[in-house]
Amino acid sequence: MTTAAVAILTLVAGIWCLAAPDSFARAVAFPPHEHFLHDVGAFQIGAGATLLLALVWADAPATALAGFLVANSIHAVNHALDLAHGGRLSDPWLLGVVSALTAAALALRLRQLGYVVGAVGTATTPALAPFVRQKTVLLTTYRADGTPGASPVSIAVDGQRAVFRSFEKALKTRRLRRRPLVEVAPSTGRGQVTGPAIRAEARRLEGAEAARAARLLAAKYPLLHGVLVPLAHRLLRHKTGRTVHFELTPLPLSAVSERTSDVEAQRA
């Protein structure tokens, strides 16, 4: 709470410096200098952005790079707009190059993280280790007759299990009522498989277990599952039903063989 409050106050001060430097100078009894106050505003906004990102991003280098990128980019714009108040013609270009290099470093770091900037759990079973930082997986569920259906979902690993969420009226939710056996494979956001699949058993969660699953997903995906997905689920609830959460437990090879035989027998 304190971090968020300080971040908001810092952002307000920064925006005030940029938008109304004379007003800010009078408020703090500081001799006004428009370009200087614009730069103060740039770095205040950068500091505020860094504080806010630190609340939801778990990686320190990515947080620092993003905060600096915000501050330095505004700084570059200030030098371009305030040339009449001093500085050199080369300043905006040099600062722009620094921002471009910072953006490239941030992109590289995000790629190393698999574009997962939130907090991730740890896997206590080898089967789930590849999914700890995996952003999206392709979840394959089965109809009553054994026909498969697949869709990409977000996943969060928590020890010997993983969790995901869905709509109550979604096809995969209906399939899981009849057959909890699933396949899970790393994939792109569009569902293109990028790694080997594992077999797992799904169990619907309720109450405190469902709430914990929601927190795990929000921690790993601060924007997507902390804000956007819950908002979409609320807006569409009248059509899709309430949000449901599931636990995925990897199956040992013996159990996989037995259940695969059952599926094939039903298909036949």
C-alpha positions as CSV (number, residue, x, y, z in Angstrom):
1,M,0.0,0.0,0.0
2,T,2.8,2.4,0.9
3,T,4.6,1.7,-2.4
4,A,1.5,2.3,-4.4
5,A,0.8,5.6,-2.5
6,V,4.3,6.9,-3.0
7,A,4.2,5.8,-6.7
8,I,1.0,7.7,-7.3
9,L,2.3,10.9,-5.5
10,T,5.5,10.7,-7.5
11,L,3.6,10.4,-10.8
12,V,1.3,13.3,-9.9
13,A,4.4,15.5,-9.1
14,G,6.0,14.4,-12.4
15,I,3.0,15.1,-14.5
16,W,2.5,18.5,-12.7
17,C,6.1,19.5,-13.5
18,L,5.6,18.6,-17.2
19,A,2.1,20.1,-17.6
20,A,2.4,23.2,-15.5
21,P,6.0,24.0,-14.5
22,D,5.2,27.5,-13.4
23,S,2.5,26.3,-11.1
24,F,4.8,23.6,-9.6
25,A,7.6,26.2,-9.1
26,R,5.3,28.5,-7.2
27,A,4.0,25.6,-5.1
28,V,7.4,24.6,-4.0
29,A,8.8,28.1,-3.9
30,F,11.5,27.2,-6.4
31,P,12.7,29.7,-9.1
32,P,11.0,28.6,-12.3
33,H,13.0,27.2,-15.1
34,E,10.7,25.4,-17.6
35,H,13.2,22.9,-19.1
36,F,14.7,22.0,-15.7
37,L,11.2,21.3,-14.3
38,H,10.3,19.3,-17.4
39,D,13.3,17.1,-16.7
40,V,12.3,16.8,-13.1
41,G,8.9,15.7,-14.2
42,A,10.4,13.1,-16.6
43,F,12.4,11.5,-13.8
44,Q,9.6,11.7,-11.3
45,I,7.3,9.8,-13.7
46,G,10.1,7.3,-14.3
47,A,10.5,6.7,-10.6
48,G,6.7,6.4,-10.1
49,A,6.4,3.9,-13.0
50,T,9.3,1.9,-11.5
51,L,7.5,1.7,-8.2
52,L,4.2,0.6,-9.7
53,L,5.9,-2.0,-11.9
54,A,7.8,-3.3,-8.8
55,L,4.4,-4.2,-7.3
56,V,3.5,-6.6,-10.1
57,W,6.8,-7.5,-11.9
58,A,9.0,-10.1,-10.2
59,D,12.1,-9.5,-12.2
60,A,14.4,-6.7,-11.0
61,P,16.3,-6.1,-14.2
62,A,13.1,-5.9,-16.3
63,T,11.5,-3.5,-13.8
64,A,14.6,-1.2,-13.7
65,L,14.9,-1.2,-17.5
66,A,11.2,-0.4,-18.0
67,G,11.3,2.4,-15.4
68,F,14.4,3.9,-16.9
69,L,13.0,3.6,-20.4
70,V,9.9,5.7,-19.4
71,A,12.0,8.4,-17.8
72,N,14.7,8.6,-20.5
73,S,12.1,8.7,-23.3
74,I,10.2,11.6,-21.8
75,H,13.6,13.3,-21.2
76,A,14.4,12.9,-24.9
77,V,11.1,14.5,-25.9
78,N,11.7,17.3,-23.4
79,H,15.0,18.1,-25.1
80,A,13.4,18.2,-28.5
81,L,10.6,20.5,-27.4
82,D,12.7,22.7,-25.1
83,L,15.6,23.6,-27.5
84,A,14.6,27.3,-27.2
85,H,15.5,27.1,-23.5
86,G,19.0,25.6,-24.1
87,G,20.8,22.4,-24.8
88,R,22.3,21.1,-28.0
89,L,20.6,19.9,-31.2
90,S,22.3,16.5,-30.7
91,D,20.8,16.0,-27.2
92,P,17.4,14.6,-28.3
93,W,19.1,12.2,-30.7
94,L,21.6,11.0,-28.2
95,L,18.9,10.4,-25.6
96,G,16.8,8.7,-28.2
97,V,19.6,6.3,-28.9
98,V,19.9,5.5,-25.2
99,S,16.1,4.8,-25.1
100,A,16.4,2.5,-28.2
101,L,19.2,0.5,-26.6
102,T,17.3,0.3,-23.3
103,A,14.2,-0.9,-25.2
104,A,16.3,-3.6,-27.0
105,A,17.7,-4.7,-23.6
106,L,14.2,-4.8,-22.1
107,A,12.9,-6.9,-25.1
108,L,15.8,-9.3,-24.7
109,R,15.2,-9.7,-21.0
110,L,11.5,-10.3,-21.5
111,R,12.3,-12.9,-24.1
112,Q,14.6,-14.6,-21.6
113,L,11.7,-14.6,-19.1
114,G,9.4,-16.1,-21.7
115,Y,7.4,-12.8,-21.5
116,V,6.3,-13.9,-18.0
117,V,7.0,-10.9,-15.7
118,G,5.0,-11.9,-12.7
119,A,5.9,-14.2,-9.8
120,V,6.2,-17.9,-10.7
121,G,6.0,-20.9,-8.4
122,T,8.3,-23.9,-8.3
123,A,7.8,-27.4,-9.7
124,T,8.4,-30.3,-7.3
125,T,7.8,-32.8,-10.0
126,P,10.0,-33.0,-13.2
127,A,6.9,-33.2,-15.4
128,L,5.9,-29.7,-14.5
129,A,9.4,-28.1,-14.6
130,P,9.1,-27.0,-18.3
131,F,5.8,-25.2,-17.5
132,V,7.0,-22.9,-14.7
133,R,7.8,-20.0,-17.0
134,Q,5.6,-21.2,-19.9
135,K,3.2,-18.4,-20.9
136,T,0.6,-20.5,-22.7
137,V,-0.1,-24.2,-23.0
138,L,-2.4,-26.1,-25.4
139,L,-4.9,-28.0,-23.3
140,T,-6.5,-31.1,-24.9
141,T,-9.7,-32.4,-23.4
142,Y,-11.8,-35.3,-24.6
143,R,-15.5,-35.7,-25.4
144,A,-17.5,-38.7,-24.0
145,D,-16.7,-40.7,-27.2
146,G,-12.9,-39.9,-26.9
147,T,-12.8,-37.2,-29.6
148,P,-10.1,-34.6,-28.6
149,G,-10.6,-30.9,-28.5
150,A,-7.8,-28.4,-27.8
151,S,-7.5,-24.8,-26.8
152,P,-4.7,-22.5,-25.5
153,V,-4.9,-21.5,-21.8
154,S,-2.7,-19.8,-19.2
155,I,-1.1,-22.0,-16.6
156,A,0.5,-21.5,-13.2
157,V,2.7,-24.2,-11.5
158,D,2.4,-24.8,-7.8
159,G,4.6,-27.6,-6.5
160,Q,3.2,-31.0,-7.7
161,R,0.3,-29.4,-9.6
162,A,-0.7,-26.7,-12.0
163,V,-3.8,-24.6,-12.2
164,F,-5.8,-22.9,-15.0
165,R,-9.2,-21.2,-15.3
166,S,-12.1,-21.3,-17.7
167,F,-15.7,-20.3,-18.2
168,E,-18.4,-22.5,-16.6
169,K,-20.1,-23.0,-20.0
170,A,-16.9,-23.5,-22.1
171,L,-16.7,-26.7,-24.1
172,K,-13.5,-27.8,-22.2
173,T,-15.3,-27.4,-18.9
174,R,-18.2,-29.6,-20.1
175,R,-15.7,-32.2,-21.3
176,L,-13.9,-32.3,-18.0
177,R,-17.1,-33.1,-16.2
178,R,-17.2,-36.4,-18.1
179,R,-13.5,-37.2,-18.6
180,P,-10.8,-35.6,-16.4
181,L,-7.9,-37.0,-18.5
182,V,-6.1,-34.2,-20.4
183,E,-2.9,-33.5,-22.4
184,V,-0.9,-30.3,-21.8
185,A,1.8,-29.1,-24.2
186,P,3.8,-25.8,-24.3
187,S,2.4,-23.6,-27.1
188,T,2.2,-20.1,-28.6
189,G,-0.8,-17.9,-27.8
190,R,-2.4,-19.2,-31.0
191,G,-2.0,-22.8,-29.9
192,Q,1.0,-23.9,-31.9
193,V,2.7,-26.6,-29.9
194,T,6.3,-25.8,-29.1
195,G,7.3,-28.7,-26.9
196,P,6.5,-32.3,-25.7
197,A,3.1,-32.9,-24.0
198,I,2.4,-34.5,-20.7
199,R,-0.8,-36.3,-19.6
200,A,-2.5,-35.1,-16.5
201,E,-5.8,-35.4,-14.5
202,A,-7.9,-32.3,-14.0
203,R,-9.9,-31.6,-10.9
204,R,-12.3,-28.7,-10.5
205,L,-11.5,-26.5,-7.5
206,E,-14.0,-24.8,-5.2
207,G,-13.9,-22.3,-2.3
208,A,-10.5,-21.6,-0.8
209,E,-8.7,-23.8,-3.4
210,A,-10.2,-21.9,-6.3
211,A,-9.3,-18.5,-4.6
212,R,-5.7,-19.7,-4.3
213,A,-5.6,-20.7,-8.0
214,A,-6.9,-17.3,-8.9
215,R,-4.1,-15.7,-6.9
216,L,-1.5,-17.9,-8.5
217,L,-2.6,-16.9,-11.9
218,A,-2.8,-13.2,-11.1
219,A,0.7,-13.3,-9.6
220,K,2.2,-14.9,-12.7
221,Y,0.1,-12.8,-15.2
222,P,-0.5,-9.4,-13.4
223,L,-2.2,-7.7,-16.3
224,L,-3.8,-10.6,-18.1
225,H,-5.2,-12.6,-15.1
226,G,-5.0,-9.8,-12.5
227,V,-7.1,-7.4,-14.5
228,L,-8.2,-8.2,-18.1
229,V,-9.5,-11.8,-17.8
230,P,-11.4,-11.3,-14.5
231,L,-13.0,-8.2,-16.1
232,A,-13.9,-10.1,-19.3
233,H,-15.4,-12.9,-17.2
234,R,-17.6,-10.5,-15.3
235,L,-18.8,-8.7,-18.4
236,L,-19.6,-12.0,-20.2
237,R,-21.0,-13.9,-17.2
238,H,-24.6,-13.8,-18.4
239,K,-23.5,-15.7,-21.6
240,T,-20.6,-17.9,-20.3
241,G,-21.4,-18.5,-16.7
242,R,-19.1,-17.9,-13.8
243,T,-15.3,-18.4,-13.7
244,V,-14.1,-21.9,-12.8
245,H,-10.7,-23.1,-11.8
246,F,-9.0,-26.5,-12.3
247,E,-6.0,-28.3,-10.8
248,L,-3.8,-30.4,-13.1
249,T,-1.9,-33.3,-11.6
250,P,0.6,-35.1,-13.9
251,L,-0.1,-38.8,-14.3
252,P,2.5,-41.5,-13.9
253,L,3.3,-43.5,-17.0
254,S,1.3,-46.6,-15.8
255,A,-1.8,-44.5,-15.3
256,V,-1.3,-42.8,-18.7
257,S,-1.2,-46.2,-20.4
258,E,-4.3,-47.5,-18.7
259,R,-6.3,-44.3,-19.5
260,T,-5.1,-44.1,-23.0
261,S,-6.3,-47.6,-23.6
262,D,-9.7,-46.6,-22.2
263,V,-9.9,-43.6,-24.6
264,E,-8.9,-45.8,-27.6
265,A,-11.5,-48.4,-26.7
266,Q,-14.3,-45.8,-26.5
267,R,-13.3,-44.4,-29.9
268,A,-13.4,-47.9,-31.4
